[in-house]
């Protein structure tokens, strides 16, 4: 009986590790595609001032890179607090990766519209906001799928608590999308604000995990 239980535990860890490894690979590819979308100055332009027209494009890449990094960081911590995965978690994880995989498209469209019109265009910014909103919802679904499997008294449920960051992020995205048609710059400022909120280290899960690993 003990041997069977141990074997099940090993299989659970293996499946969780496979999910995390697959997710890490997809996120690495997303970042690679985004950096490959960066435009270099035209041939013959080799001065510092020649970089000025593409700086907004680079800035959009930086914001997207930070967002992807935030998702990777939180995804890692969330799985660290997860004992095992099931089919619902696997599909929820794929759903999250789908929306993250659209980051290069949304980022590239903002960059292309800037290079063409030399200003932020409303529709690309709104689409970027939709991708961010859907990625946040997908992350929330994954989180709920894990809590449903692990139980309300599991480590992850105890760590996320009321999840005020997640709720505030959704609200700001919902405001930013329509505001893109009033002022794309306001929407951009809201996107940056959400990134700043999540960029500040959040040690809720780390504290709960460390507490659970303390000798009794």
Beta strands, then each sheet from edge to edge (+ up, - down):
end
